[in-house]
Amino acid sequence: QAGEAVPPAQRSSWASFLKSIASVSGDLSSMTCPPFILSPVSLTEFPAYWCEHPELFSAIADQGTEEQRMLAVVKWFISTLKGQYTSRNESMGSEKKPLNPVLGELFYGNWPDVNGRGETELLVEQVSHHPPITAYAIENKSKGVKLVGHNAQKTSFSGGSIIVKQIGHATLTIKLPSGDVAEYLITLPRLRIDGLWYGAPYIELSETSWIICKEYVCAIEYKGKGYFSGKTHSFKATLTPAPGFGGTLGSHVIEGTWHTTSKFTSGPKTGLEFHNVTGPKEEVTAIGGQTSGEMGEFETRQLWKQVAKGIREGDFDMASREKSKIENDQRQRRKDELAAGTKWPLKHFDHVDSDPTYERLGKLGKITPVTEDMYVFKENWPPVA
Ligand code: CLR
């Protein structure tokens, strides 16, 4: 039944929200939603999903061969999907609308060194407000593994679902014992947000995303219920040696459901388990990003503190009052910058129009577009005391 999961008092507001998304396409971030669907967490916290299994991230550095390393990268990537795309349903009952980050919003965190895996550090900066773009760097320095990327979304509406095209990509680099640096280009899947009619949104992934390095091309195809395995959250990863490496490296096919387990279905490891995320995950520890270790006013949990409190405690008047304060402050800052002829300086990233790594590796997988802009990490974190 329509609006089944919506609190009765908010049903008409949900209905008008659904009507409006059918007509507004492109950017959903600033649309007004009924309170039941609001999340108290900003999108700047989302890059932490890349490392909910820090041991899989660090294990990428511990592999002996290119083939094993590629498999470790794919395993880490697939193991992040459960957190990225199903965790709000688990923690909050459905997918929710995250807080829309302001320009310059920051998030810092880490995962501790346990069992010699090394500490992993996280830094996130909102590098654009219109359209919203989030850049991040995640690094395990002791292992020499680093992920740098940015995300934006283009939304449209089709057949009762929101379709989210993810713009942006990530590059994973590994310092090898030989002194060389191995690079992996990572692109992102398309999302479909279903369950809107009932007021219980959830994500299904579709189309194909890629992981490409000099020696390997991995295409990951996503299907939902009713497609190749008939199961929700299904994927099929096909790893093939890049041109010139066919004689020395094996091909592999892996199939399963990304929120549970998968196994090799073709190649030398056929029948063996590949990934398994049915166990626990490790949340990031938020830390203050200043030299003092304190949280500055632009750090997400500080900035949104009152709004988040309002949403958590059901005081939506306070939440919307506090949200207006933040928005007015932003408008004033943009006006002042315009008047002064200045621009908000990014703290940790430099924007450039093309990414040579994307161009070089993207060709191997024939991915489009053939080039993309990127945010270069300034390597200025953590601050030196
Ligand atoms: C952000 C980047 C992360 C993966 C990810 C997961 C959920 C996505 C989010 C990204 C972008 C914003 C998003 C969200 C799900 C819902 C939300 C698309 C891609 C939209 C803006 C809110 C829609 C509102 C309905 C829930 C009513 O790595």
Residues whose N, C-alpha, C, O or C-beta is under 5 A from the ligand:
A	BS01	CLR	L28 F46 Q84 E95 K96 K97 N151 V164 P201
